[in-house]
């Protein structure tokens, strides 16, 4: 059994923000798998599917970003899911907008949602980072909670599709294959 978690914040005010690209990529994956994210348990909204013969939970923690680990830990303990069967999709300010980066494991970096997950379950799980860039002239919290510009939206939508495909690839083949296929994909759109 696998968990694919997309990180973000619940609530309409956060819809379409940079910090919610993990949620959006997970919803894209749910659409591709014809899954409804309509179950509420484990401090998460989730749906279930099968990918490559494996049961997979598509999970959006509703604990707010900084406490994402609370929800993930609860699900993993309940189902006794090994940490390597967790895949997390999230935003990364240290990667340019429209860039995808996949890693088999690692630190949480500066991301508070990932820091929470790593504190709860460890760091030995694949992660898919979607670049949102940064604006050095803006407060970081204001920047990540900002909505994408109209030009950026098309770029981000395309890269979220690739992130969804990469998550499936990890389960269908392995993280190395996903890294070979999708790492460094840059979608610049019409910028």
C-alpha positions in Angstrom: 0.0 0.0 0.0 1.2 3.5 -0.9 0.3 7.1 0.2 0.7 9.9 -2.3 0.3 13.1 -0.3 -0.1 16.6 -1.8 0.7 19.4 0.6 -1.2 22.6 1.0 -3.6 24.5 3.2 -7.4 23.9 3.3 -9.8 26.7 2.6 -10.9 28.8 -0.3 -8.5 31.6 0.6 -5.5 29.3 -0.2 -6.9 27.9 -3.5 -4.5 28.7 -6.4 -1.7 29.9 -4.2 2.0 28.9 -4.6 1.9 27.0 -1.3 -0.9 24.8 -2.6 0.7 23.3 -5.7 1.0 20.0 -3.9 -2.8 19.9 -3.4 -3.3 20.9 -7.0 -1.0 18.2 -8.3 -2.7 15.6 -6.2 -6.1 16.7 -7.6 -4.7 16.4 -11.1 -3.6 12.8 -10.2 -7.0 12.1 -8.8 -8.6 13.2 -12.1 -6.2 11.0 -14.1 -7.1 8.0 -11.9 -10.8 8.9 -11.8 -10.8 9.1 -8.0 -13.0 11.3 -5.9 -11.2 13.0 -3.0 -14.3 12.8 -0.8 -13.4 10.8 2.3 -12.5 12.6 5.6 -10.5 10.8 8.2 -7.0 11.0 9.6 -7.1 14.8 9.5 -7.1 14.4 5.7 -9.3 14.5 2.7 -8.5 11.4 0.6 -9.5 8.9 -2.0 -8.3 5.5 -2.9 -7.2 3.9 -6.2 -5.0 1.1 -7.5 -1.8 1.8 -9.4 0.2 -1.1 -10.9 -1.7 -3.5 -8.6 -1.0 -1.6 -5.5 -3.6 0.1 -3.3 -2.9 3.8 -3.2 -4.3 6.5 -0.9 -4.3 10.0 -2.5 -4.1 12.3 0.6 -4.5 16.0 1.2 -3.8 16.7 4.9 -6.2 19.4 6.3 -4.0 20.2 9.4 -2.6 23.2 7.6 0.9 23.1 6.1 3.0 23.3 9.2 1.3 20.3 10.8 1.2 18.0 7.7 3.2 15.4 9.6 0.3 14.9 12.1 -2.0 13.6 9.4 0.6 11.6 7.5 1.8 9.9 10.7 -1.7 9.0 11.7 -2.5 7.3 8.4 0.9 5.5 8.2 0.5 4.1 11.7 -3.1 3.0 11.2 -2.3 1.1 8.0 1.3 0.1 9.0 2.7 1.7 5.8 6.5 1.6 5.5 8.0 5.1 5.1 9.5 4.2 1.7 5.9 3.8 0.4 5.1 7.5 1.1 5.4 9.9 -1.8 5.0 13.7 -1.1 4.3 16.4 -3.6 5.0 20.0 -2.5 6.2 23.5 -3.5 9.8 24.5 -3.3 10.9 28.2 -3.3 14.5 27.2 -4.1 13.6 25.9 -7.6 12.5 28.2 -10.4 8.8 28.4 -11.3 7.8 25.5 -13.6 10.7 23.2 -12.7 10.2 19.6 -11.3 12.7 17.9 -9.0 12.3 14.4 -7.7 14.5 12.9 -5.0 14.4 9.4 -3.3 14.9 10.9 0.2 16.5 13.9 1.9 16.1 16.7 4.3 13.1 18.9 4.7 15.1 22.0 3.6 13.2 25.2 4.4 9.7 23.7 4.0 7.7 23.6 7.2 5.2 21.0 5.9 8.1 18.7 5.0 9.8 19.4 8.3 6.7 18.3 10.1 6.5 15.1 8.1 10.2 14.3 8.6 9.9 14.9 12.3 7.0 12.4 12.5 8.0 9.6 10.1 11.7 10.2 9.1 13.1 11.2 5.7 13.5 8.0 3.7 10.7 8.6 1.3 10.5 9.9 -2.3 9.5 13.5 -2.8 8.4 15.5 -5.8 9.1 19.2 -5.6 7.4 21.7 -7.8 9.4 24.9 -8.3 7.5 28.1 -7.3 10.6 30.4 -7.3 11.0 33.2 -4.9 10.8 37.0 -4.9 13.6 38.5 -2.7 11.6 41.8 -2.5 8.7 40.1 -0.8 8.1 38.6 2.6 8.3 34.8 2.2 5.0 34.1 3.8 3.3 36.7 1.6 5.0 35.3 -1.4 4.0 31.6 -0.9 0.4 32.6 -0.1 0.2 34.7 -3.3 -1.8 33.4 -6.3 0.0 32.7 -9.5 0.0 35.3 -12.2 -2.0 34.5 -15.4 1.2 33.7 -17.2 2.5 31.5 -14.4 -0.8 29.6 -14.1 -0.4 27.8 -17.5 3.2 26.9 -16.6 2.2 25.6 -13.2 -0.7 23.6 -14.5 1.5 21.8 -17.0 4.2 21.0 -14.4 1.5 19.7 -11.9 0.4 17.3 -14.7 4.1 16.1 -14.9 4.3 15.8 -11.1 1.1 13.6 -11.1 2.7 11.4 -13.8 5.9 11.2 -11.9 4.1 10.0 -8.7 2.5 7.2 -10.8 5.9 6.4 -12.3 7.4 5.9 -8.9 4.8 3.2 -8.1 4.7 1.7 -11.6 8.5 1.4 -11.9 10.7 3.1 -9.3 12.0 6.5 -8.1 15.1 6.2 -10.3 13.0 5.8 -13.4 10.8 8.8 -12.4 14.0 10.9 -11.8 15.3 10.0 -15.3 12.0 10.8 -17.0 10.9 13.9 -15.1 13.8 15.5 -13.1 14.7 19.0 -14.3 11.6 19.3 -16.6 11.2 23.0 -17.0 8.0 24.4 -18.5 8.5 28.0 -19.3 5.2 28.5 -21.1 4.8 31.9 -22.7 7.0 33.8 -20.2 
